[in-house]
Amino acid sequence: MYEIWLVMNIVWEIALGVWPLLALGAAAWLVLMVLAWRRPMAQWRGAGPLAAGVAAAAAVIGFLVVPTTTRSSLQELAYWVDWANLASIALGIGVAALAFAWPAGVLWRGNIIQA
């Protein structure tokens, strides 16, 4: 249990260091959502499968790339907490990709249909 608390504290400290980037990303996401919501006859359901595919690809790529970006490798993950952390990071990358890809897909599909 201590390891989980330690990871949460580390994530919080990292977020404090990059909060301007996180705020910029949140603002960009809000603008994207407002544009998609204001689109007449927005097809959210139609954009879902494409967004889910983008999110799944981002999660898999994140799972494979994150260890090398931290100067580690998959072979060095010996403890279950290491694998849980990597899976959580990859899932977070996938969720972030989904959060941006879904409204972007709505806007993209709307431009194709109107063209």
DSSP file (Angstrom, degrees, kcal/mol; ACC not computed):
  #  RESIDUE AA STRUCTURE BP1 BP2  ACC     N-H-->O    O-->H-N    N-H-->O    O-->H-N    TCO  KAPPA ALPHA  PHI   PSI    X-CA   Y-CA   Z-CA
    1    1 A M     >        0   0    0      0, 0.0     4,-1.9     0, 0.0     5,-0.2   0.000 360.0 360.0 360.0 -33.4    0.0    0.0    0.0
    2    2 A Y  H  >  +     0   0    0      1,-0.2     4,-2.5     2,-0.2     5,-0.2   0.876 360.0  56.7 -61.4 -37.4    2.9    2.3    0.7
    3    3 A E  H  > S+     0   0    0      1,-0.2     4,-2.4     2,-0.2    -1,-0.2   0.884 105.3  50.5 -63.5 -38.6    4.1    2.0   -2.9
    4    4 A I  H  > S+     0   0    0      2,-0.2     4,-2.3     1,-0.2    -1,-0.2   0.922 111.2  47.8 -66.0 -43.4    0.7    3.2   -4.2
    5    5 A W  H  X S+     0   0    0     -4,-1.9     4,-2.2     1,-0.2    -2,-0.2   0.899 110.9  52.3 -62.6 -40.4    0.8    6.2   -1.9
    6    6 A L  H  X S+     0   0    0     -4,-2.5     4,-2.2     1,-0.2    -2,-0.2   0.917 109.1  49.3 -62.1 -44.0    4.4    6.9   -3.0
    7    7 A V  H  X S+     0   0    0     -4,-2.4     4,-2.7     1,-0.2     5,-0.2   0.912 109.2  52.3 -62.6 -43.0    3.4    6.8   -6.7
    8    8 A M  H  X S+     0   0    0     -4,-2.3     4,-2.2     1,-0.2    -1,-0.2   0.904 110.4  48.4 -61.5 -40.6    0.5    9.2   -6.1
    9    9 A N  H  X S+     0   0    0     -4,-2.2     4,-2.3     2,-0.2    -1,-0.2   0.892 111.1  50.3 -66.3 -39.3    2.8   11.7   -4.4
   10   10 A I  H  X S+     0   0    0     -4,-2.2     4,-2.3     2,-0.2    -2,-0.2   0.924 110.5  49.2 -64.8 -44.2    5.3   11.5   -7.2
   11   11 A V  H  X S+     0   0    0     -4,-2.7     4,-2.5     1,-0.2    -2,-0.2   0.906 111.0  50.8 -61.1 -41.7    2.6   12.1   -9.8
   12   12 A W  H  X S+     0   0    0     -4,-2.2     4,-2.1    -5,-0.2    -2,-0.2   0.920 110.4  48.6 -62.1 -44.0    1.4   15.1   -7.8
   13   13 A E  H  X S+     0   0    0     -4,-2.3     4,-1.2     2,-0.2    -1,-0.2   0.883 111.8  49.1 -65.8 -38.2    4.9   16.5   -7.6
   14   14 A I  H  X S+     0   0    0     -4,-2.3     4,-1.3     1,-0.2     3,-0.4   0.919 109.8  52.2 -65.4 -42.8    5.4   16.1  -11.3
   15   15 A A  H  < S+     0   0    0     -4,-2.5     3,-0.3     1,-0.2    -2,-0.2   0.871 105.2  55.6 -62.2 -36.8    2.0   17.7  -12.0
   16   16 A L  H >< S+     0   0    0     -4,-2.1     3,-0.6     1,-0.2    -1,-0.2   0.849 107.2  50.8 -63.2 -32.5    3.0   20.7   -9.9
   17   17 A G  H 3< S+     0   0    0     -4,-1.2    -1,-0.2    -3,-0.4    -2,-0.2   0.765 119.6  33.4 -76.4 -25.7    6.1   21.1  -12.0
   18   18 A V  T >X S+     0   0    0     -4,-1.3     4,-2.0    -3,-0.3     3,-0.6   0.045  76.4 125.7-117.7  25.3    4.3   21.1  -15.4
   19   19 A W  H <>  +     0   0    0     -3,-0.6     4,-2.7     1,-0.2     5,-0.2   0.816  69.7  59.0 -60.9 -31.4    1.0   22.7  -14.4
   20   20 A P  H 3> S+     0   0    0      0, 0.0     4,-2.3     0, 0.0    -1,-0.2   0.923 108.6  45.7 -63.1 -38.9    1.2   25.4  -17.1
   21   21 A L  H <> S+     0   0    0     -3,-0.6     4,-2.5     2,-0.2    -2,-0.2   0.903 113.1  49.7 -67.2 -39.8    1.3   22.7  -19.8
   22   22 A L  H  X S+     0   0    0     -4,-2.0     4,-2.3     2,-0.2    -1,-0.2   0.902 111.5  49.0 -64.4 -40.2   -1.6   20.8  -18.1
   23   23 A A  H  X S+     0   0    0     -4,-2.7     4,-2.3     2,-0.2    -2,-0.2   0.901 111.3  49.6 -65.8 -40.5   -3.6   24.1  -17.9
   24   24 A L  H  X S+     0   0    0     -4,-2.3     4,-2.5    -5,-0.2    -2,-0.2   0.908 111.4  49.1 -64.3 -42.0   -2.9   24.8  -21.6
   25   25 A G  H  X S+     0   0    0     -4,-2.5     4,-2.3     2,-0.2    -2,-0.2   0.896 111.0  49.9 -63.7 -40.3   -3.9   21.2  -22.5
   26   26 A A  H  X S+     0   0    0     -4,-2.3     4,-2.3     2,-0.2    -2,-0.2   0.896 111.3  48.9 -65.2 -40.0   -7.1   21.6  -20.5
   27   27 A A  H  X S+     0   0    0     -4,-2.3     4,-2.3     2,-0.2    -2,-0.2   0.912 111.1  49.8 -65.7 -41.8   -7.9   24.9  -22.2
   28   28 A A  H  X S+     0   0    0     -4,-2.5     4,-2.3     1,-0.2    -2,-0.2   0.904 111.1  49.8 -62.6 -40.7   -7.3   23.4  -25.6
   29   29 A W  H  X S+     0   0    0     -4,-2.3     4,-2.6     2,-0.2    -2,-0.2   0.912 109.6  50.8 -65.0 -41.7   -9.6   20.5  -24.7
   30   30 A L  H  X S+     0   0    0     -4,-2.3     4,-2.6     2,-0.2    -2,-0.2   0.910 110.4  49.0 -62.4 -42.0  -12.3   22.9  -23.6
   31   31 A V  H  X S+     0   0    0     -4,-2.3     4,-2.4     2,-0.2    -1,-0.2   0.927 111.8  49.4 -61.9 -44.3  -12.1   24.8  -26.8
   32   32 A L  H  X S+     0   0    0     -4,-2.3     4,-2.2     1,-0.2    -2,-0.2   0.905 111.7  48.7 -61.6 -42.5  -12.3   21.6  -28.8
   33   33 A M  H  X S+     0   0    0     -4,-2.6     4,-2.8     2,-0.2     5,-0.2   0.915 110.8  49.9 -64.8 -43.0  -15.3   20.5  -26.8
   34   34 A V  H  X S+     0   0    0     -4,-2.6     4,-2.0     1,-0.2    -2,-0.2   0.923 111.3  49.2 -62.6 -43.4  -17.1   23.8  -27.3
   35   35 A L  H  X S+     0   0    0     -4,-2.4     4,-0.5     1,-0.2    -1,-0.2   0.907 113.8  46.1 -62.0 -41.2  -16.5   23.7  -31.0
   36   36 A A  H >< S+     0   0    0     -4,-2.2     3,-0.8     1,-0.2    -2,-0.2   0.900 112.2  50.1 -69.6 -40.1  -17.8   20.2  -31.3
   37   37 A W  H 3< S+     0   0    0     -4,-2.8    -1,-0.2     1,-0.2    -2,-0.2   0.838 109.1  52.3 -67.1 -31.6  -20.9   20.9  -29.1
   38   38 A R  H 3< S+     0   0    0     -4,-2.0    -1,-0.2    -5,-0.2    -2,-0.2   0.603  83.4 109.0 -80.6 -10.0  -21.8   23.9  -31.2
   39   39 A R  S X< S-     0   0    0     -3,-0.8     3,-1.1    -4,-0.5     2,-0.1  -0.520  77.1-119.9 -67.8 123.5  -21.6   21.9  -34.4
   40   40 A P  T 3  S+     0   0    0      0, 0.0    -1,-0.1     0, 0.0    -2,-0.1  -0.439  92.6   3.5 -66.7 137.1  -25.1   21.4  -35.7
   41   41 A M  T 3  S-     0   0    0      1,-0.2     2,-0.1    -2,-0.1    -3,-0.1   0.889  87.6-169.2  55.5  44.4  -26.1   17.8  -36.0
   42   42 A A    <   -     0   0    0     -3,-1.1     2,-0.9    -5,-0.2     3,-0.2  -0.418  15.9-143.0 -64.1 136.2  -22.9   16.6  -34.5
   43   43 A Q     >  +     0   0    0     63,-0.3     4,-1.3     1,-0.2     5,-0.1  -0.704  32.3 162.5-106.1  80.2  -22.5   12.9  -34.9
   44   44 A W  H  > S+     0   0    0     -2,-0.9     4,-0.8     1,-0.2     3,-0.2   0.896  75.5  52.3 -65.2 -41.1  -20.8   11.8  -31.6
   45   45 A R  H >4 S+     0   0    0      1,-0.2     3,-0.5    -3,-0.2    -1,-0.2   0.877 107.4  52.4 -66.0 -36.4  -21.7    8.2  -32.0
   46   46 A G  H 34 S+     0   0    0      1,-0.2     4,-0.4     2,-0.2    -1,-0.2   0.813 109.3  49.1 -68.9 -29.5  -20.2    8.1  -35.5
   47   47 A A  H 3X S+     0   0    0     -4,-1.3     4,-2.1    -3,-0.2    -1,-0.2   0.594  91.9  84.4 -84.5 -10.6  -16.9    9.5  -34.3
   48   48 A G  H <X S+     0   0    0     -4,-0.8     4,-2.8    -3,-0.5     5,-0.2   0.915  85.2  49.6 -60.9 -49.5  -16.6    7.1  -31.4
   49   49 A P  H  > S+     0   0    0      0, 0.0     4,-2.2     0, 0.0    -1,-0.2   0.905 112.9  47.3 -61.5 -40.7  -15.1    4.1  -33.2
   50   50 A L  H  > S+     0   0    0     -4,-0.4     4,-2.3     2,-0.2    -2,-0.2   0.927 113.8  48.0 -63.9 -43.6  -12.3    6.1  -34.8
   51   51 A A  H  X S+     0   0    0     -4,-2.1     4,-2.5     1,-0.2    -1,-0.2   0.887 110.5  51.9 -64.2 -39.1  -11.6    7.9  -31.4
   52   52 A A  H  X S+     0   0    0     -4,-2.8     4,-2.6     2,-0.2    -1,-0.2   0.888 109.4  50.1 -65.0 -38.6  -11.5    4.5  -29.6
   53   53 A G  H  X S+     0   0    0     -4,-2.2     4,-2.4    -5,-0.2    -2,-0.2   0.907 111.2  48.1 -64.8 -42.0   -9.0    3.2  -32.2
   54   54 A V  H  X S+     0   0    0     -4,-2.3     4,-2.5     2,-0.2    -2,-0.2   0.917 113.0  49.0 -62.9 -43.1   -6.8    6.2  -31.7
   55   55 A A  H  X S+     0   0    0     -4,-2.5     4,-2.4     2,-0.2    -2,-0.2   0.911 111.5  48.3 -64.7 -43.0   -7.0    5.8  -28.0
   56   56 A A  H  X S+     0   0    0     -4,-2.6     4,-2.3     2,-0.2     5,-0.2   0.915 112.6  48.4 -64.6 -42.2   -6.2    2.1  -28.1
   57   57 A A  H  X S+     0   0    0     -4,-2.4     4,-2.6     1,-0.2     5,-0.2   0.911 111.7  49.8 -63.8 -41.5   -3.2    2.8  -30.4
   58   58 A A  H  X S+     0   0    0     -4,-2.5     4,-2.6     1,-0.2    -2,-0.2   0.892 110.8  50.2 -64.3 -39.1   -2.0    5.6  -28.1
   59   59 A A  H  X S+     0   0    0     -4,-2.4     4,-2.4     2,-0.2    -2,-0.2   0.918 112.5  45.8 -66.0 -43.2   -2.2    3.3  -25.1
   60   60 A V  H  X S+     0   0    0     -4,-2.3     4,-1.8     2,-0.2    -2,-0.2   0.926 114.8  47.4 -65.6 -44.5   -0.3    0.5  -26.7
   61   61 A I  H  X S+     0   0    0     -4,-2.6     4,-2.4     1,-0.2     5,-0.3   0.917 112.5  50.5 -62.8 -42.3    2.4    2.8  -28.0
   62   62 A G  H  X S+     0   0    0     -4,-2.6     4,-2.5    -5,-0.2    -2,-0.2   0.902 107.5  53.5 -61.2 -41.0    2.6    4.4  -24.6
   63   63 A F  H  < S+     0   0    0     -4,-2.4    -1,-0.2     1,-0.2    -2,-0.2   0.876 116.6  38.4 -60.9 -38.0    2.9    1.0  -22.9
   64   64 A L  H  < S+     0   0    0     -4,-1.8     4,-0.4    -5,-0.1    -2,-0.2   0.786 122.2  40.6 -84.6 -28.1    5.9    0.2  -25.2
   65   65 A V  H  X S+     0   0    0     -4,-2.4     4,-1.9    -5,-0.2     3,-0.5   0.801  96.3  73.5 -94.2 -31.7    7.5    3.6  -25.3
   66   66 A V  H  X S+     0   0    0     -4,-2.5     4,-1.2    -5,-0.3     6,-0.2   0.886  94.2  53.5 -56.7 -43.6    7.3    4.9  -21.7
   67   67 A P  H  4>S+     0   0    0      0, 0.0     5,-2.9     0, 0.0     3,-0.3   0.904 110.3  47.4 -59.7 -38.0   10.0    2.5  -20.3
   68   68 A T  H >45S+     0   0    0     -3,-0.5     3,-1.3    -4,-0.4    -2,-0.2   0.838 107.2  56.1 -73.0 -30.1   12.5    3.7  -22.9
   69   69 A T  H 3<5S+     0   0    0     -4,-1.9    -1,-0.2     1,-0.3    -3,-0.1   0.739 108.6  48.5 -72.0 -20.3   11.7    7.3  -22.2
   70   70 A T  T 3<5S-     0   0    0     -4,-1.2    -1,-0.3    -3,-0.3    -2,-0.2   0.168 122.2-108.3-100.4  17.0   12.5    6.7  -18.6
   71   71 A R  T < 5S+     0   0    0     -3,-1.3    -3,-0.2     1,-0.2     2,-0.2   0.889  87.5 102.5  58.2  43.8   15.8    5.0  -19.5
   72   72 A S      < -     0   0    0     -5,-2.9     2,-0.3    -6,-0.2    -1,-0.2  -0.584  58.2-139.0-131.4-165.7   14.4    1.6  -18.5
   73   73 A S    >   -     0   0    0     -2,-0.2     3,-1.0    -3,-0.1     4,-0.2  -0.968  31.2-103.7-154.2 167.3   13.0   -1.4  -20.3
   74   74 A L  G >  S+     0   0    0     -2,-0.3     3,-1.2     1,-0.2    -1,-0.1   0.791 117.1  64.1 -65.3 -26.4   10.3   -3.9  -20.0
   75   75 A Q  G 3  S+     0   0    0      1,-0.2    -1,-0.2    -3,-0.0    -3,-0.0   0.755  95.8  58.1 -68.6 -23.9   12.8   -6.5  -18.8
   76   76 A E  G <  S+     0   0    0     -3,-1.0     2,-1.2     1,-0.1    -1,-0.2   0.481  78.6  98.8 -87.0  -1.6   13.5   -4.4  -15.7
   77   77 A L    <   +     0   0    0     -3,-1.2    -1,-0.1    -4,-0.2    -3,-0.0  -0.717  38.9 144.1 -87.2  95.9    9.9   -4.5  -14.6
   78   78 A A        +     0   0    0     -2,-1.2     2,-0.3     5,-0.0    -1,-0.2   0.717  47.0  70.9-105.8 -26.3   10.0   -7.2  -12.0
   79   79 A Y  S >> S-     0   0    0     -3,-0.2     4,-1.4     1,-0.1     3,-0.8  -0.691  80.6-124.7 -99.8 146.8    7.6   -6.1   -9.3
   80   80 A W  H 3> S+     0   0    0     -2,-0.3     4,-2.4     1,-0.3     5,-0.2   0.810 110.8  59.5 -61.7 -29.7    3.8   -6.1   -9.7
   81   81 A V  H 3> S+     0   0    0      2,-0.2     4,-2.6     1,-0.2    -1,-0.3   0.862 101.3  55.2 -67.1 -34.2    3.7   -2.4   -8.8
   82   82 A D  H <> S+     0   0    0     -3,-0.8     4,-2.3     2,-0.2    -1,-0.2   0.930 110.8  44.0 -62.3 -45.4    6.0   -1.6  -11.7
   83   83 A W  H  X S+     0   0    0     -4,-1.4     4,-2.7     2,-0.2    -2,-0.2   0.890 113.0  51.6 -67.3 -38.7    3.6   -3.3  -14.1
   84   84 A A  H  X S+     0   0    0     -4,-2.4     4,-2.4     2,-0.2    -2,-0.2   0.904 110.7  48.7 -64.5 -40.6    0.6   -1.6  -12.5
   85   85 A N  H  X S+     0   0    0     -4,-2.6     4,-2.6     2,-0.2    -2,-0.2   0.927 112.3  47.9 -64.2 -44.5    2.3    1.8  -12.8
   86   86 A L  H  X S+     0   0    0     -4,-2.3     4,-2.5     1,-0.2    -2,-0.2   0.921 112.8  48.3 -63.1 -43.4    3.1    1.2  -16.5
   87   87 A A  H  X S+     0   0    0     -4,-2.7     4,-2.5     1,-0.2    -1,-0.2   0.895 112.1  49.9 -63.4 -39.2   -0.4    0.0  -17.2
   88   88 A S  H  X S+     0   0    0     -4,-2.4     4,-2.5     2,-0.2    -2,-0.2   0.907 111.0  48.4 -66.0 -41.8   -1.8    3.0  -15.4
   89   89 A I  H  X S+     0   0    0     -4,-2.6     4,-2.3     2,-0.2    -2,-0.2   0.927 113.0  47.9 -63.6 -44.2    0.4    5.4  -17.4
   90   90 A A  H  X S+     0   0    0     -4,-2.5     4,-2.2     1,-0.2    -2,-0.2   0.895 111.5  50.4 -64.0 -40.0   -0.5    3.7  -20.7
   91   91 A L  H  X S+     0   0    0     -4,-2.5     4,-2.6     2,-0.2    -1,-0.2   0.905 109.5  51.5 -64.2 -40.7   -4.2    3.8  -19.8
   92   92 A G  H  X S+     0   0    0     -4,-2.5     4,-2.4     2,-0.2    -2,-0.2   0.894 108.8  50.6 -62.5 -40.1   -3.9    7.5  -18.9
   93   93 A I  H  X S+     0   0    0     -4,-2.3     4,-2.3     2,-0.2    -1,-0.2   0.908 111.5  48.7 -63.0 -41.8   -2.3    8.2  -22.3
   94   94 A G  H  X S+     0   0    0     -4,-2.2     4,-2.4     2,-0.2    -2,-0.2   0.900 111.1  48.9 -64.9 -41.0   -5.1    6.4  -24.0
   95   95 A V  H  X S+     0   0    0     -4,-2.6     4,-2.5     2,-0.2    -2,-0.2   0.906 111.2  50.1 -65.8 -41.4   -7.8    8.3  -22.1
   96   96 A A  H  X S+     0   0    0     -4,-2.4     4,-1.4     2,-0.2    -2,-0.2   0.908 111.2  49.1 -63.1 -41.0   -6.1   11.6  -22.9
   97   97 A A  H  X S+     0   0    0     -4,-2.3     4,-3.0     1,-0.2    -2,-0.2   0.902 111.6  49.4 -64.1 -40.4   -6.0   10.6  -26.6
   98   98 A L  H  X S+     0   0    0     -4,-2.4     4,-2.3     1,-0.2    -2,-0.2   0.896 105.8  57.2 -63.6 -40.3   -9.7    9.7  -26.4
   99   99 A A  H  < S+     0   0    0     -4,-2.5    -1,-0.2     1,-0.2    -2,-0.2   0.839 118.2  32.3 -61.9 -33.2  -10.5   13.0  -24.8
  100  100 A F  H  X S+     0   0    0     -4,-1.4     4,-1.5    -3,-0.1    -2,-0.2   0.825 117.7  53.4 -90.6 -35.6   -9.0   14.9  -27.7
  101  101 A A  H  X S+     0   0    0     -4,-3.0     4,-2.6    -5,-0.2    -3,-0.2   0.845 101.8  58.2 -72.8 -33.7   -9.8   12.4  -30.6
  102  102 A W  H  X S+     0   0    0     -4,-2.3     4,-1.9     2,-0.2    -1,-0.2   0.972 112.1  36.7 -66.6 -54.2  -13.5   12.1  -30.0
  103  103 A P  H  > S+     0   0    0      0, 0.0     4,-2.2     0, 0.0    -1,-0.2   0.874 117.5  53.9 -65.9 -31.9  -14.4   15.8  -30.3
  104  104 A A  H  X S+     0   0    0     -4,-1.5     4,-2.6     1,-0.2    -2,-0.2   0.898 108.0  50.6 -64.7 -38.6  -11.8   16.2  -33.1
  105  105 A G  H  X S+     0   0    0     -4,-2.6     4,-3.0     2,-0.2     5,-0.2   0.865 107.5  53.2 -65.1 -36.3  -13.5   13.3  -34.9
  106  106 A V  H  X S+     0   0    0     -4,-1.9     4,-2.1     2,-0.2   -63,-0.3   0.935 112.5  44.3 -63.0 -45.6  -16.9   15.0  -34.5
  107  107 A L  H  X S+     0   0    0     -4,-2.2     4,-1.8     2,-0.2    -2,-0.2   0.900 115.1  48.7 -65.0 -41.0  -15.5   18.1  -36.1
  108  108 A W  H  X S+     0   0    0     -4,-2.6     4,-1.9     2,-0.2    -2,-0.2   0.920 112.3  47.3 -66.5 -44.7  -13.7   16.1  -38.8
  109  109 A R  H  X S+     0   0    0     -4,-3.0     4,-2.4     1,-0.2    -1,-0.2   0.880 110.1  54.2 -65.1 -36.2  -16.8   14.0  -39.7
  110  110 A G  H  X S+     0   0    0     -4,-2.1     4,-2.1    -5,-0.2    -1,-0.2   0.877 108.0  49.4 -64.5 -37.3  -18.9   17.2  -39.7
  111  111 A N  H  X S+     0   0    0     -4,-1.8     4,-1.3     2,-0.2    -1,-0.2   0.865 111.7  48.8 -70.2 -35.4  -16.5   18.8  -42.3
  112  112 A I  H  < S+     0   0    0     -4,-1.9    -2,-0.2     2,-0.2    -1,-0.2   0.915 113.1  46.7 -68.6 -42.9  -16.6   15.7  -44.5
  113  113 A I  H  < S+     0   0    0     -4,-2.4    -2,-0.2     1,-0.2    -1,-0.2   0.885 114.8  46.4 -68.1 -38.4  -20.4   15.5  -44.4
  114  114 A Q  H  <        0   0    0     -4,-2.1    -1,-0.2     1,-0.2    -2,-0.2   0.758 360.0 360.0 -75.8 -23.1  -20.9   19.2  -45.1
  115  115 A A     <        0   0    0     -4,-1.3    -1,-0.2    -5,-0.2    -2,-0.2   0.501 360.0 360.0 -73.2 360.0  -18.3   19.2  -48.0
